[in-house]
Amino acid sequence: MESLLVCFDRRFDRMARMSEATGGDLVDAVLRRRIDEGDFRAALVGCAGCRRETACSRWLDARAGQVSGAPPFFCPNAAVFERLARRA
């Protein structure tokens, strides 16, 4: 069984990759406080509750280094990532 910290780290990594793949930058937005605490918390909770980890990782791997513009249909954080892309 993996630790909570490892699980959080893996999910946060996917969140950061998804924000970049959809035209935003979650890490920069957090550091510069361009994403409000509620949106960030909602994104963490959405990712933590998502049961599409494998599909997400495959989607991200297929788009490595590319900006796709829109998150996949199954992403619970689609609205957050779309807002980040508009603010970029």
PDB file of N, CA, C and O in Angstrom:
ATOM      1  N   MET A   1       0.851  -1.183   0.000  1.00  0.00           N
ATOM      2  CA  MET A   1       0.000   0.000   0.000  1.00  0.00           C
ATOM      3  C   MET A   1       0.894   1.243   0.000  1.00  0.00           C
ATOM      4  O   MET A   1       1.821   1.360   0.802  1.00  0.00           O
ATOM      5  N   GLU A   2       0.593   2.167  -0.919  1.00  0.00           N
ATOM      6  CA  GLU A   2       1.426   3.362  -1.003  1.00  0.00           C
ATOM      7  C   GLU A   2       1.012   4.394   0.040  1.00  0.00           C
ATOM      8  O   GLU A   2      -0.132   4.420   0.495  1.00  0.00           O
ATOM      9  N   SER A   3       1.959   5.234   0.405  1.00  0.00           N
ATOM     10  CA  SER A   3       1.671   6.253   1.407  1.00  0.00           C
ATOM     11  C   SER A   3       0.802   7.356   0.812  1.00  0.00           C
ATOM     12  O   SER A   3       0.736   7.533  -0.405  1.00  0.00           O
ATOM     13  N   LEU A   4       0.151   8.077   1.681  1.00  0.00           N
ATOM     14  CA  LEU A   4      -0.695   9.195   1.262  1.00  0.00           C
ATOM     15  C   LEU A   4       0.134  10.241   0.535  1.00  0.00           C
ATOM     16  O   LEU A   4      -0.339  10.834  -0.434  1.00  0.00           O
ATOM     17  N   LEU A   5       1.352  10.475   0.980  1.00  0.00           N
ATOM     18  CA  LEU A   5       2.221  11.461   0.349  1.00  0.00           C
ATOM     19  C   LEU A   5       2.576  11.054  -1.083  1.00  0.00           C
ATOM     20  O   LEU A   5       2.587  11.901  -1.976  1.00  0.00           O
ATOM     21  N   VAL A   6       2.861   9.797  -1.311  1.00  0.00           N
ATOM     22  CA  VAL A   6       3.179   9.311  -2.660  1.00  0.00           C
ATOM     23  C   VAL A   6       1.962   9.451  -3.557  1.00  0.00           C
ATOM     24  O   VAL A   6       2.087   9.867  -4.709  1.00  0.00           O
ATOM     25  N   CYS A   7       0.793   9.112  -3.047  1.00  0.00           N
ATOM     26  CA  CYS A   7      -0.447   9.229  -3.808  1.00  0.00           C
ATOM     27  C   CYS A   7      -0.713  10.693  -4.158  1.00  0.00           C
ATOM     28  O   CYS A   7      -1.054  11.004  -5.299  1.00  0.00           O
ATOM     29  N   PHE A   8      -0.560  11.585  -3.193  1.00  0.00           N
ATOM     30  CA  PHE A   8      -0.763  13.015  -3.439  1.00  0.00           C
ATOM     31  C   PHE A   8       0.232  13.529  -4.468  1.00  0.00           C
ATOM     32  O   PHE A   8      -0.140  14.280  -5.369  1.00  0.00           O
ATOM     33  N   ASP A   9       1.487  13.133  -4.344  1.00  0.00           N
ATOM     34  CA  ASP A   9       2.523  13.591  -5.265  1.00  0.00           C
ATOM     35  C   ASP A   9       2.210  13.158  -6.696  1.00  0.00           C
ATOM     36  O   ASP A   9       2.362  13.944  -7.631  1.00  0.00           O
ATOM     37  N   ARG A  10       1.779  11.925  -6.866  1.00  0.00           N
ATOM     38  CA  ARG A  10       1.447  11.411  -8.191  1.00  0.00           C
ATOM     39  C   ARG A  10       0.259  12.162  -8.786  1.00  0.00           C
ATOM     40  O   ARG A  10       0.269  12.500  -9.969  1.00  0.00           O
ATOM     41  N   ARG A  11      -0.741  12.418  -7.992  1.00  0.00           N
ATOM     42  CA  ARG A  11      -1.924  13.140  -8.490  1.00  0.00           C
ATOM     43  C   ARG A  11      -1.598  14.598  -8.785  1.00  0.00           C
ATOM     44  O   ARG A  11      -2.067  15.146  -9.782  1.00  0.00           O
ATOM     45  N   PHE A  12      -0.801  15.229  -7.934  1.00  0.00           N
ATOM     46  CA  PHE A  12      -0.438  16.617  -8.198  1.00  0.00           C
ATOM     47  C   PHE A  12       0.387  16.711  -9.480  1.00  0.00           C
ATOM     48  O   PHE A  12       0.231  17.654 -10.257  1.00  0.00           O
ATOM     49  N   ASP A  13       1.257  15.738  -9.696  1.00  0.00           N
ATOM     50  CA  ASP A  13       2.037  15.712 -10.934  1.00  0.00           C
ATOM     51  C   ASP A  13       1.117  15.632 -12.146  1.00  0.00           C
ATOM     52  O   ASP A  13       1.323  16.343 -13.131  1.00  0.00           O
ATOM     53  N   ARG A  14       0.099  14.768 -12.080  1.00  0.00           N
ATOM     54  CA  ARG A  14      -0.851  14.669 -13.196  1.00  0.00           C
ATOM     55  C   ARG A  14      -1.623  15.977 -13.369  1.00  0.00           C
ATOM     56  O   ARG A  14      -1.874  16.405 -14.496  1.00  0.00           O
ATOM     57  N   MET A  15      -1.999  16.609 -12.263  1.00  0.00           N
ATOM     58  CA  MET A  15      -2.710  17.885 -12.358  1.00  0.00           C
ATOM     59  C   MET A  15      -1.841  18.930 -13.054  1.00  0.00           C
ATOM     60  O   MET A  15      -2.321  19.659 -13.923  1.00  0.00           O
ATOM     61  N   ALA A  16      -0.582  19.005 -12.682  1.00  0.00           N
ATOM     62  CA  ALA A  16       0.329  19.970 -13.295  1.00  0.00           C
ATOM     63  C   ALA A  16       0.512  19.670 -14.783  1.00  0.00           C
ATOM     64  O   ALA A  16       0.500  20.583 -15.609  1.00  0.00           O
ATOM     65  N   ARG A  17       0.680  18.394 -15.122  1.00  0.00           N
ATOM     66  CA  ARG A  17       0.820  18.009 -16.530  1.00  0.00           C
ATOM     67  C   ARG A  17      -0.449  18.330 -17.320  1.00  0.00           C
ATOM     68  O   ARG A  17      -0.373  18.783 -18.462  1.00  0.00           O
ATOM     69  N   MET A  18      -1.615  18.097 -16.712  1.00  0.00           N
ATOM     70  CA  MET A  18      -2.874  18.380 -17.390  1.00  0.00           C
ATOM     71  C   MET A  18      -3.024  19.883 -17.630  1.00  0.00           C
ATOM     72  O   MET A  18      -3.477  20.297 -18.697  1.00  0.00           O
ATOM     73  N   SER A  19      -2.653  20.683 -16.664  1.00  0.00           N
ATOM     74  CA  SER A  19      -2.774  22.133 -16.852  1.00  0.00           C
ATOM     75  C   SER A  19      -1.872  22.599 -17.988  1.00  0.00           C
ATOM     76  O   SER A  19      -2.272  23.455 -18.777  1.00  0.00           O
ATOM     77  N   GLU A  20      -0.672  22.057 -18.084  1.00  0.00           N
ATOM     78  CA  GLU A  20       0.224  22.419 -19.178  1.00  0.00           C
ATOM     79  C   GLU A  20      -0.307  21.913 -20.516  1.00  0.00           C
ATOM     80  O   GLU A  20      -0.234  22.620 -21.521  1.00  0.00           O
ATOM     81  N   ALA A  21      -0.838  20.696 -20.531  1.00  0.00           N
ATOM     82  CA  ALA A  21      -1.351  20.110 -21.771  1.00  0.00           C
ATOM     83  C   ALA A  21      -2.575  20.852 -22.290  1.00  0.00           C
ATOM     84  O   ALA A  21      -2.880  20.797 -23.482  1.00  0.00           O
ATOM     85  N   THR A  22      -3.276  21.544 -21.401  1.00  0.00           N
ATOM     86  CA  THR A  22      -4.486  22.267 -21.811  1.00  0.00           C
ATOM     87  C   THR A  22      -4.239  23.765 -21.945  1.00  0.00           C
ATOM     88  O   THR A  22      -5.182  24.537 -22.119  1.00  0.00           O
ATOM     89  N   GLY A  23      -2.972  24.181 -21.866  1.00  0.00           N
ATOM     90  CA  GLY A  23      -2.631  25.574 -22.124  1.00  0.00           C
ATOM     91  C   GLY A  23      -2.484  26.465 -20.910  1.00  0.00           C
ATOM     92  O   GLY A  23      -2.362  27.681 -21.054  1.00  0.00           O
ATOM     93  N   GLY A  24      -2.491  25.906 -19.745  1.00  0.00           N
ATOM     94  CA  GLY A  24      -2.314  26.681 -18.521  1.00  0.00           C
ATOM     95  C   GLY A  24      -1.044  26.262 -17.807  1.00  0.00           C
ATOM     96  O   GLY A  24      -0.248  25.491 -18.344  1.00  0.00           O
ATOM     97  N   ASP A  25      -0.856  26.763 -16.607  1.00  0.00           N
ATOM     98  CA  ASP A  25       0.295  26.372 -15.789  1.00  0.00           C
ATOM     99  C   ASP A  25      -0.136  26.439 -14.330  1.00  0.00           C
ATOM    100  O   ASP A  25      -0.065  27.493 -13.698  1.00  0.00           O
ATOM    101  N   LEU A  26      -0.579  25.312 -13.810  1.00  0.00           N
ATOM    102  CA  LEU A  26      -1.086  25.237 -12.449  1.00  0.00           C
ATOM    103  C   LEU A  26      -0.045  25.661 -11.431  1.00  0.00           C
ATOM    104  O   LEU A  26      -0.353  26.425 -10.516  1.00  0.00           O
ATOM    105  N   VAL A  27       1.166  25.185 -11.571  1.00  0.00           N
ATOM    106  CA  VAL A  27       2.217  25.500 -10.601  1.00  0.00           C
ATOM    107  C   VAL A  27       2.473  27.002 -10.576  1.00  0.00           C
ATOM    108  O   VAL A  27       2.548  27.594  -9.500  1.00  0.00           O
ATOM    109  N   ASP A  28       2.607  27.623 -11.738  1.00  0.00           N
ATOM    110  CA  ASP A  28       2.806  29.063 -11.805  1.00  0.00           C
ATOM    111  C   ASP A  28       1.607  29.808 -11.218  1.00  0.00           C
ATOM    112  O   ASP A  28       1.769  30.788 -10.492  1.00  0.00           O
ATOM    113  N   ALA A  29       0.414  29.336 -11.537  1.00  0.00           N
ATOM    114  CA  ALA A  29      -0.796  29.987 -11.024  1.00  0.00           C
ATOM    115  C   ALA A  29      -0.854  29.924  -9.504  1.00  0.00           C
ATOM    116  O   ALA A  29      -1.263  30.890  -8.860  1.00  0.00           O
ATOM    117  N   VAL A  30      -0.453  28.808  -8.931  1.00  0.00           N
ATOM    118  CA  VAL A  30      -0.435  28.676  -7.472  1.00  0.00           C
ATOM    119  C   VAL A  30       0.617  29.606  -6.882  1.00  0.00           C
ATOM    120  O   VAL A  30       0.341  30.341  -5.934  1.00  0.00           O
ATOM    121  N   LEU A  31       1.822  29.574  -7.443  1.00  0.00           N
ATOM    122  CA  LEU A  31       2.911  30.400  -6.909  1.00  0.00           C
ATOM    123  C   LEU A  31       2.613  31.896  -7.008  1.00  0.00           C
ATOM    124  O   LEU A  31       2.966  32.664  -6.113  1.00  0.00           O
ATOM    125  N   ARG A  32       1.971  32.300  -8.085  1.00  0.00           N
ATOM    126  CA  ARG A  32       1.650  33.725  -8.290  1.00  0.00           C
ATOM    127  C   ARG A  32       0.263  34.102  -7.781  1.00  0.00           C
ATOM    128  O   ARG A  32      -0.188  35.236  -7.946  1.00  0.00           O
ATOM    129  N   ARG A  33      -0.395  33.143  -7.165  1.00  0.00           N
ATOM    130  CA  ARG A  33      -1.733  33.355  -6.604  1.00  0.00           C
ATOM    131  C   ARG A  33      -2.735  33.828  -7.652  1.00  0.00           C
ATOM    132  O   ARG A  33      -3.585  34.677  -7.385  1.00  0.00           O
ATOM    133  N   ARG A  34      -2.614  33.254  -8.863  1.00  0.00           N
ATOM    134  CA  ARG A  34      -3.569  33.560  -9.931  1.00  0.00           C
ATOM    135  C   ARG A  34      -4.709  32.551  -9.971  1.00  0.00           C
ATOM    136  O   ARG A  34      -5.621  32.664 -10.789  1.00  0.00           O
ATOM    137  N   ILE A  35      -4.650  31.581  -9.097  1.00  0.00           N
ATOM    138  CA  ILE A  35      -5.758  30.650  -8.924  1.00  0.00           C
ATOM    139  C   ILE A  35      -6.201  30.804  -7.477  1.00  0.00           C
ATOM    140  O   ILE A  35      -5.378  30.772  -6.562  1.00  0.00           O
ATOM    141  N   ASP A  36      -7.488  30.968  -7.277  1.00  0.00           N
ATOM    142  CA  ASP A  36      -7.920  31.166  -5.898  1.00  0.00           C
ATOM    143  C   ASP A  36      -7.921  29.844  -5.143  1.00  0.00           C
ATOM    144  O   ASP A  36      -7.927  28.763  -5.732  1.00  0.00           O
ATOM    145  N   GLU A  37      -7.917  29.965  -3.848  1.00  0.00           N
ATOM    146  CA  GLU A  37      -7.802  28.792  -2.988  1.00  0.00           C
ATOM    147  C   GLU A  37      -8.936  27.803  -3.227  1.00  0.00           C
ATOM    148  O   GLU A  37      -8.724  26.591  -3.179  1.00  0.00           O
ATOM    149  N   GLY A  38     -10.131  28.308  -3.482  1.00  0.00           N
ATOM    150  CA  GLY A  38     -11.273  27.436  -3.729  1.00  0.00           C
ATOM    151  C   GLY A  38     -11.098  26.600  -4.980  1.00  0.00           C
ATOM    152  O   GLY A  38     -11.397  25.405  -4.973  1.00  0.00           O
ATOM    153  N   ASP A  39     -10.612  27.215  -6.066  1.00  0.00           N
ATOM    154  CA  ASP A  39     -10.373  26.467  -7.301  1.00  0.00           C
ATOM    155  C   ASP A  39      -9.285  25.418  -7.103  1.00  0.00           C
ATOM    156  O   ASP A  39      -9.407  24.291  -7.581  1.00  0.00           O
ATOM    157  N   PHE A  40      -8.228  25.790  -6.401  1.00  0.00           N
ATOM    158  CA  PHE A  40      -7.145  24.842  -6.177  1.00  0.00           C
ATOM    159  C   PHE A  40      -7.622  23.678  -5.315  1.00  0.00           C
ATOM    160  O   PHE A  40      -7.317  22.522  -5.607  1.00  0.00           O
ATOM    161  N   ARG A  41      -8.358  23.974  -4.271  1.00  0.00           N
ATOM    162  CA  ARG A  41      -8.893  22.921  -3.403  1.00  0.00           C
ATOM    163  C   ARG A  41      -9.846  22.019  -4.188  1.00  0.00           C
ATOM    164  O   ARG A  41      -9.801  20.796  -4.057  1.00  0.00           O
ATOM    165  N   ALA A  42     -10.702  22.627  -4.998  1.00  0.00           N
ATOM    166  CA  ALA A  42     -11.631  21.832  -5.808  1.00  0.00           C
ATOM    167  C   ALA A  42     -10.882  20.922  -6.771  1.00  0.00           C
ATOM    168  O   ALA A  42     -11.285  19.779  -6.986  1.00  0.00           O
ATOM    169  N   ALA A  43      -9.795  21.419  -7.353  1.00  0.00           N
ATOM    170  CA  ALA A  43      -8.999  20.599  -8.265  1.00  0.00           C
ATOM    171  C   ALA A  43      -8.358  19.424  -7.531  1.00  0.00           C
ATOM    172  O   ALA A  43      -8.344  18.305  -8.043  1.00  0.00           O
ATOM    173  N   LEU A  44      -7.837  19.671  -6.352  1.00  0.00           N
ATOM    174  CA  LEU A  44      -7.239  18.583  -5.570  1.00  0.00           C
ATOM    175  C   LEU A  44      -8.278  17.523  -5.217  1.00  0.00           C
ATOM    176  O   LEU A  44      -8.022  16.326  -5.349  1.00  0.00           O
ATOM    177  N   VAL A  45      -9.431  17.963  -4.776  1.00  0.00           N
ATOM    178  CA  VAL A  45     -10.493  17.025  -4.404  1.00  0.00           C
ATOM    179  C   VAL A  45     -10.986  16.274  -5.640  1.00  0.00           C
ATOM    180  O   VAL A  45     -11.212  15.065  -5.593  1.00  0.00           O
ATOM    181  N   GLY A  46     -11.150  17.002  -6.746  1.00  0.00           N
ATOM    182  CA  GLY A  46     -11.595  16.357  -7.984  1.00  0.00           C
ATOM    183  C   GLY A  46     -10.627  15.287  -8.440  1.00  0.00           C
ATOM    184  O   GLY A  46     -11.042  14.195  -8.829  1.00  0.00           O
ATOM    185  N   CYS A  47      -9.352  15.588  -8.397  1.00  0.00           N
ATOM    186  CA  CYS A  47      -8.347  14.617  -8.816  1.00  0.00           C
ATOM    187  C   CYS A  47      -8.278  13.448  -7.830  1.00  0.00           C
ATOM    188  O   CYS A  47      -8.153  12.293  -8.237  1.00  0.00           O
ATOM    189  N   ALA A  48      -8.357  13.748  -6.555  1.00  0.00           N
ATOM    190  CA  ALA A  48      -8.291  12.688  -5.542  1.00  0.00           C
ATOM    191  C   ALA A  48      -9.449  11.709  -5.685  1.00  0.00           C
ATOM    192  O   ALA A  48      -9.297  10.520  -5.407  1.00  0.00           O
ATOM    193  N   GLY A  49     -10.604  12.203  -6.116  1.00  0.00           N
ATOM    194  CA  GLY A  49     -11.767  11.337  -6.256  1.00  0.00           C
ATOM    195  C   GLY A  49     -11.906  10.689  -7.616  1.00  0.00           C
ATOM    196  O   GLY A  49     -12.798   9.867  -7.825  1.00  0.00           O
ATOM    197  N   CYS A  50     -11.043  11.045  -8.535  1.00  0.00           N
ATOM    198  CA  CYS A  50     -11.144  10.529  -9.902  1.00  0.00           C
ATOM    199  C   CYS A  50     -10.730   9.063  -9.961  1.00  0.00           C
ATOM    200  O   CYS A  50      -9.740   8.657  -9.352  1.00  0.00           O
ATOM    201  N   ARG A  51     -11.491   8.295 -10.690  1.00  0.00           N
ATOM    202  CA  ARG A  51     -11.192   6.862 -10.860  1.00  0.00           C
ATOM    203  C   ARG A  51     -10.670   6.568 -12.262  1.00  0.00           C
ATOM    204  O   ARG A  51     -10.669   5.417 -12.701  1.00  0.00           O
ATOM    205  N   ARG A  52     -10.231   7.603 -12.959  1.00  0.00           N
ATOM    206  CA  ARG A  52      -9.736   7.429 -14.330  1.00  0.00           C
ATOM    207  C   ARG A  52      -8.229   7.691 -14.415  1.00  0.00           C
ATOM    208  O   ARG A  52      -7.751   8.242 -15.407  1.00  0.00           O
ATOM    209  N   GLU A  53      -7.485   7.299 -13.387  1.00  0.00           N
ATOM    210  CA  GLU A  53      -6.043   7.543 -13.340  1.00  0.00           C
ATOM    211  C   GLU A  53      -5.315   6.991 -14.565  1.00  0.00           C
ATOM    212  O   GLU A  53      -4.479   7.675 -15.157  1.00  0.00           O
ATOM    213  N   THR A  54      -5.631   5.766 -14.937  1.00  0.00           N
ATOM    214  CA  THR A  54      -4.948   5.142 -16.077  1.00  0.00           C
ATOM    215  C   THR A  54      -5.277   5.883 -17.360  1.00  0.00           C
ATOM    216  O   THR A  54      -4.383   6.174 -18.155  1.00  0.00           O
ATOM    217  N   ALA A  55      -6.550   6.193 -17.572  1.00  0.00           N
ATOM    218  CA  ALA A  55      -6.952   6.930 -18.774  1.00  0.00           C
ATOM    219  C   ALA A  55      -6.309   8.310 -18.792  1.00  0.00           C
ATOM    220  O   ALA A  55      -5.885   8.781 -19.848  1.00  0.00           O
ATOM    221  N   CYS A  56      -6.231   8.951 -17.661  1.00  0.00           N
ATOM    222  CA  CYS A  56      -5.600  10.275 -17.567  1.00  0.00           C
ATOM    223  C   CYS A  56      -4.124  10.192 -17.933  1.00  0.00           C
ATOM    224  O   CYS A  56      -3.630  10.981 -18.739  1.00  0.00           O
ATOM    225  N   SER A  57      -3.430   9.239 -17.341  1.00  0.00           N
ATOM    226  CA  SER A  57      -2.002   9.087 -17.633  1.00  0.00           C
ATOM    227  C   SER A  57      -1.763   8.784 -19.109  1.00  0.00           C
ATOM    228  O   SER A  57      -0.832   9.316 -19.713  1.00  0.00           O
ATOM    229  N   ARG A  58      -2.593   7.940 -19.679  1.00  0.00           N
ATOM    230  CA  ARG A  58      -2.451   7.622 -21.108  1.00  0.00           C
ATOM    231  C   ARG A  58      -2.721   8.855 -21.973  1.00  0.00           C
ATOM    232  O   ARG A  58      -1.998   9.109 -22.936  1.00  0.00           O
ATOM    233  N   TRP A  59      -3.751   9.611 -21.632  1.00  0.00           N
ATOM    234  CA  TRP A  59      -4.079  10.825 -22.373  1.00  0.00           C
ATOM    235  C   TRP A  59      -2.906  11.800 -22.317  1.00  0.00           C
ATOM    236  O   TRP A  59      -2.522  12.377 -23.334  1.00  0.00           O
ATOM    237  N   LEU A  60      -2.342  11.979 -21.127  1.00  0.00           N
ATOM    238  CA  LEU A  60      -1.203  12.882 -20.957  1.00  0.00           C
ATOM    239  C   LEU A  60       0.032  12.374 -21.705  1.00  0.00           C
ATOM    240  O   LEU A  60       0.716  13.152 -22.370  1.00  0.00           O
ATOM    241  N   ASP A  61       0.316  11.097 -21.600  1.00  0.00           N
ATOM    242  CA  ASP A  61       1.482  10.531 -22.285  1.00  0.00           C
ATOM    243  C   ASP A  61       1.372  10.691 -23.793  1.00  0.00           C
ATOM    244  O   ASP A  61       2.374  10.932 -24.466  1.00  0.00           O
ATOM    245  N   ALA A  62       0.172  10.562 -24.326  1.00  0.00           N
ATOM    246  CA  ALA A  62      -0.035  10.690 -25.773  1.00  0.00           C
ATOM    247  C   ALA A  62       0.168  12.121 -26.252  1.00  0.00           C
ATOM    248  O   ALA A  62       0.397  12.349 -27.440  1.00  0.00           O
ATOM    249  N   ARG A  63       0.086  13.081 -25.347  1.00  0.00           N
ATOM    250  CA  ARG A  63       0.211  14.493 -25.714  1.00  0.00           C
ATOM    251  C   ARG A  63       1.459  15.135 -25.104  1.00  0.00           C
ATOM    252  O   ARG A  63       1.535  16.361 -25.015  1.00  0.00           O
ATOM    253  N   ALA A  64       2.408  14.351 -24.695  1.00  0.00           N
ATOM    254  CA  ALA A  64       3.617  14.870 -24.052  1.00  0.00           C
ATOM    255  C   ALA A  64       4.238  15.977 -24.895  1.00  0.00           C
ATOM    256  O   ALA A  64       4.547  15.780 -26.071  1.00  0.00           O
ATOM    257  N   GLY A  65       4.414  17.138 -24.280  1.00  0.00           N
ATOM    258  CA  GLY A  65       5.045  18.261 -24.961  1.00  0.00           C
ATOM    259  C   GLY A  65       4.134  19.034 -25.889  1.00  0.00           C
ATOM    260  O   GLY A  65       4.586  19.977 -26.539  1.00  0.00           O
ATOM    261  N   GLN A  66       2.874  18.669 -25.972  1.00  0.00           N
ATOM    262  CA  GLN A  66       1.925  19.357 -26.856  1.00  0.00           C
ATOM    263  C   GLN A  66       0.855  20.051 -26.023  1.00  0.00           C
ATOM    264  O   GLN A  66       0.570  19.645 -24.896  1.00  0.00           O
ATOM    265  N   VAL A  67       0.275  21.085 -26.580  1.00  0.00           N
ATOM    266  CA  VAL A  67      -0.868  21.736 -25.952  1.00  0.00           C
ATOM    267  C   VAL A  67      -2.100  21.323 -26.742  1.00  0.00           C
ATOM    268  O   VAL A  67      -2.231  21.650 -27.921  1.00  0.00           O
ATOM    269  N   SER A  68      -2.994  20.610 -26.090  1.00  0.00           N
ATOM    270  CA  SER A  68      -4.171  20.083 -26.787  1.00  0.00           C
ATOM    271  C   SER A  68      -5.330  21.069 -26.802  1.00  0.00           C
ATOM    272  O   SER A  68      -6.213  20.971 -27.655  1.00  0.00           O
ATOM    273  N   GLY A  69      -5.339  22.010 -25.880  1.00  0.00           N
ATOM    274  CA  GLY A  69      -6.400  23.003 -25.831  1.00  0.00           C
ATOM    275  C   GLY A  69      -7.538  22.663 -24.898  1.00  0.00           C
ATOM    276  O   GLY A  69      -8.013  23.544 -24.181  1.00  0.00           O
ATOM    277  N   ALA A  70      -7.986  21.449 -24.874  1.00  0.00           N
ATOM    278  CA  ALA A  70      -9.116  21.078 -24.027  1.00  0.00           C
ATOM    279  C   ALA A  70      -8.791  19.805 -23.259  1.00  0.00           C
ATOM    280  O   ALA A  70      -8.168  18.892 -23.800  1.00  0.00           O
ATOM    281  N   PRO A  71      -9.210  19.742 -22.008  1.00  0.00           N
ATOM    282  CA  PRO A  71      -8.994  18.512 -21.240  1.00  0.00           C
ATOM    283  C   PRO A  71      -9.881  17.391 -21.771  1.00  0.00           C
ATOM    284  O   PRO A  71     -10.848  17.654 -22.487  1.00  0.00           O
ATOM    285  N   PRO A  72      -9.565  16.156 -21.432  1.00  0.00           N
ATOM    286  CA  PRO A  72     -10.405  15.045 -21.886  1.00  0.00           C
ATOM    287  C   PRO A  72     -11.789  15.119 -21.246  1.00  0.00           C
ATOM    288  O   PRO A  72     -11.960  15.701 -20.175  1.00  0.00           O
ATOM    289  N   PHE A  73     -12.756  14.531 -21.906  1.00  0.00           N
ATOM    290  CA  PHE A  73     -14.146  14.588 -21.448  1.00  0.00           C
ATOM    291  C   PHE A  73     -14.339  14.050 -20.037  1.00  0.00           C
ATOM    292  O   PHE A  73     -15.254  14.477 -19.333  1.00  0.00           O
ATOM    293  N   PHE A  74     -13.493  13.123 -19.617  1.00  0.00           N
ATOM    294  CA  PHE A  74     -13.675  12.474 -18.321  1.00  0.00           C
ATOM    295  C   PHE A  74     -13.021  13.220 -17.158  1.00  0.00           C
ATOM    296  O   PHE A  74     -13.160  12.799 -16.009  1.00  0.00           O
ATOM    297  N   CYS A  75     -12.322  14.301 -17.425  1.00  0.00           N
ATOM    298  CA  CYS A  75     -11.586  15.016 -16.377  1.00  0.00           C
ATOM    299  C   CYS A  75     -12.543  15.780 -15.451  1.00  0.00           C
ATOM    300  O   CYS A  75     -13.299  16.634 -15.913  1.00  0.00           O
ATOM    301  N   PRO A  76     -12.512  15.475 -14.149  1.00  0.00           N
ATOM    302  CA  PRO A  76     -13.388  16.180 -13.217  1.00  0.00           C
ATOM    303  C   PRO A  76     -12.975  17.641 -13.005  1.00  0.00           C
ATOM    304  O   PRO A  76     -13.736  18.435 -12.451  1.00  0.00           O
ATOM    305  N   ASN A  77     -11.766  17.984 -13.451  1.00  0.00           N
ATOM    306  CA  ASN A  77     -11.253  19.342 -13.288  1.00  0.00           C
ATOM    307  C   ASN A  77     -11.262  20.140 -14.583  1.00  0.00           C
ATOM    308  O   ASN A  77     -10.565  21.149 -14.687  1.00  0.00           O
ATOM    309  N   ALA A  78     -12.020  19.719 -15.550  1.00  0.00           N
ATOM    310  CA  ALA A  78     -12.024  20.379 -16.856  1.00  0.00           C
ATOM    311  C   ALA A  78     -12.261  21.879 -16.731  1.00  0.00           C
ATOM    312  O   ALA A  78     -11.559  22.662 -17.371  1.00  0.00           O
ATOM    313  N   ALA A  79     -13.219  22.294 -15.932  1.00  0.00           N
ATOM    314  CA  ALA A  79     -13.534  23.721 -15.799  1.00  0.00           C
ATOM    315  C   ALA A  79     -12.361  24.505 -15.209  1.00  0.00           C
ATOM    316  O   ALA A  79     -12.085  25.629 -15.629  1.00  0.00           O
ATOM    317  N   VAL A  80     -11.684  23.918 -14.250  1.00  0.00           N
ATOM    318  CA  VAL A  80     -10.523  24.584 -13.637  1.00  0.00           C
ATOM    319  C   VAL A  80      -9.411  24.745 -14.674  1.00  0.00           C
ATOM    320  O   VAL A  80      -8.822  25.820 -14.790  1.00  0.00           O
ATOM    321  N   PHE A  81      -9.125  23.694 -15.417  1.00  0.00           N
ATOM    322  CA  PHE A  81      -8.059  23.760 -16.407  1.00  0.00           C
ATOM    323  C   PHE A  81      -8.413  24.728 -17.545  1.00  0.00           C
ATOM    324  O   PHE A  81      -7.531  25.407 -18.071  1.00  0.00           O
ATOM    325  N   GLU A  82      -9.659  24.795 -17.918  1.00  0.00           N
ATOM    326  CA  GLU A  82     -10.077  25.739 -18.957  1.00  0.00           C
ATOM    327  C   GLU A  82      -9.909  27.181 -18.467  1.00  0.00           C
ATOM    328  O   GLU A  82      -9.489  28.046 -19.235  1.00  0.00           O
ATOM    329  N   ARG A  83     -10.235  27.450 -17.183  1.00  0.00           N
ATOM    330  CA  ARG A  83     -10.015  28.797 -16.616  1.00  0.00           C
ATOM    331  C   ARG A  83      -8.520  29.143 -16.579  1.00  0.00           C
ATOM    332  O   ARG A  83      -8.128  30.267 -16.892  1.00  0.00           O
ATOM    333  N   LEU A  84      -7.698  28.171 -16.195  1.00  0.00           N
ATOM    334  CA  LEU A  84      -6.250  28.420 -16.169  1.00  0.00           C
ATOM    335  C   LEU A  84      -5.721  28.763 -17.549  1.00  0.00           C
ATOM    336  O   LEU A  84      -4.886  29.657 -17.690  1.00  0.00           O
ATOM    337  N   ALA A  85      -6.195  28.069 -18.555  1.00  0.00           N
ATOM    338  CA  ALA A  85      -5.739  28.328 -19.925  1.00  0.00           C
ATOM    339  C   ALA A  85      -6.151  29.729 -20.374  1.00  0.00           C
ATOM    340  O   ALA A  85      -5.384  30.406 -21.059  1.00  0.00           O
ATOM    341  N   ARG A  86      -7.335  30.164 -20.003  1.00  0.00           N
ATOM    342  CA  ARG A  86      -7.787  31.511 -20.374  1.00  0.00           C
ATOM    343  C   ARG A  86      -6.961  32.592 -19.686  1.00  0.00           C
ATOM    344  O   ARG A  86      -6.775  33.677 -20.237  1.00  0.00           O
ATOM    345  N   ARG A  87      -6.461  32.301 -18.477  1.00  0.00           N
ATOM    346  CA  ARG A  87      -5.672  33.281 -17.713  1.00  0.00           C
ATOM    347  C   ARG A  87      -4.201  33.293 -18.112  1.00  0.00           C
ATOM    348  O   ARG A  87      -3.465  34.206 -17.737  1.00  0.00           O
ATOM    349  N   ALA A  88      -3.775  32.305 -18.856  1.00  0.00           N
ATOM    350  CA  ALA A  88      -2.338  32.185 -19.211  1.00  0.00           C
ATOM    351  C   ALA A  88      -1.933  33.253 -20.189  1.00  0.00           C
ATOM    352  O   ALA A  88      -0.773  33.309 -20.597  1.00  0.00           O
TER     353      ALA A  88
END
